[in-house]
Amino acid sequence: MKNFNQVTSTALELFSMASFAGHISTDEEYTQALALMEELIEEYDAYKPLIKVLEISIERWEDNADEFVEFNARIDNLNSGVATLKT
């Protein structure tokens, strides 16, 4: 049986150090999330679970942040094959 107390305390420690892993609130956190992602993908297999959590946070930010509204609108209006190539 797993020690869930250890799991929850480790998760709390992670999110206290890098709250952006679960939810990005600012441009600075977005920049930090991208920097962390860049580090993690160097050893993808070892960090895959954290990469998946961070990926969701980054994607949510990019889908909703004002700085991406114009870009997202242009991609939404493209043929799906062209949109894939442009991103």
C-alpha positions as CSV (number, residue, x, y, z in Angstrom):
1,M,0.0,0.0,0.0
2,K,1.3,3.5,-0.9
3,N,2.0,6.1,1.7
4,F,-0.5,8.8,0.7
5,N,0.7,11.2,3.3
6,Q,4.1,11.2,1.7
7,V,2.5,11.7,-1.8
8,T,0.4,14.6,-0.6
9,S,3.2,16.3,1.3
10,T,5.5,16.0,-1.7
11,A,2.7,17.4,-4.0
12,L,2.2,20.3,-1.6
13,E,5.9,21.0,-1.6
14,L,6.0,21.0,-5.4
15,F,3.1,23.3,-5.8
16,S,4.4,25.7,-3.1
17,M,7.7,26.0,-5.0
18,A,6.1,26.1,-8.5
19,S,2.4,26.9,-8.2
20,F,2.4,27.6,-12.0
21,A,2.7,23.8,-12.5
22,G,-1.0,23.5,-11.7
23,H,-2.3,27.0,-12.8
24,I,-0.5,29.9,-14.5
25,S,-1.8,33.3,-13.4
26,T,0.8,35.7,-14.8
27,D,3.1,36.3,-17.7
28,E,6.0,35.7,-15.3
29,E,4.6,32.3,-14.3
30,Y,4.1,31.4,-17.9
31,T,7.8,32.2,-18.6
32,Q,8.8,30.1,-15.6
33,A,6.6,27.2,-16.8
34,L,8.2,27.3,-20.2
35,A,11.7,27.3,-18.7
36,L,10.8,24.4,-16.4
37,M,9.4,22.5,-19.4
38,E,12.6,23.1,-21.3
39,E,14.5,21.5,-18.5
40,L,12.2,18.6,-18.0
41,I,12.0,17.5,-21.7
42,E,15.8,16.8,-21.6
43,E,14.9,13.7,-19.7
44,Y,11.4,13.1,-20.9
45,D,10.9,9.6,-19.7
46,A,12.0,10.4,-16.2
47,Y,9.7,13.5,-15.9
48,K,6.8,12.4,-18.1
49,P,4.1,12.7,-15.3
50,L,5.2,16.3,-14.4
51,I,5.5,17.2,-18.0
52,K,1.9,16.2,-18.5
53,V,0.7,18.3,-15.6
54,L,2.7,21.3,-16.8
55,E,1.6,20.8,-20.4
56,I,-2.1,21.2,-19.3
57,S,-1.2,24.4,-17.4
58,I,0.7,25.9,-20.3
59,E,-2.0,25.0,-22.8
60,R,-4.8,26.5,-20.6
61,W,-2.8,29.7,-20.4
62,E,-2.1,29.8,-24.1
63,D,-5.8,29.2,-24.9
64,N,-7.0,32.0,-22.6
65,A,-4.3,34.7,-22.3
66,D,-4.9,38.0,-24.0
67,E,-1.5,37.9,-25.7
68,F,-2.6,34.8,-27.6
69,V,-6.1,35.8,-28.6
70,E,-5.2,37.1,-32.1
71,F,-2.9,34.1,-32.8
72,N,-5.6,31.6,-31.6
73,A,-8.2,33.3,-33.8
74,R,-6.0,33.1,-36.9
75,I,-5.3,29.4,-36.2
76,D,-9.0,28.6,-35.6
77,N,-9.7,30.0,-39.1
78,L,-7.1,28.0,-40.9
79,N,-7.5,24.6,-42.5
80,S,-6.5,22.1,-39.8
81,G,-3.5,20.8,-41.8
82,V,-2.2,24.3,-42.4
83,A,-2.9,25.2,-38.7
84,T,-0.8,22.2,-37.6
85,L,2.1,23.3,-39.8
86,K,2.0,26.9,-38.6
87,T,2.0,26.0,-34.9
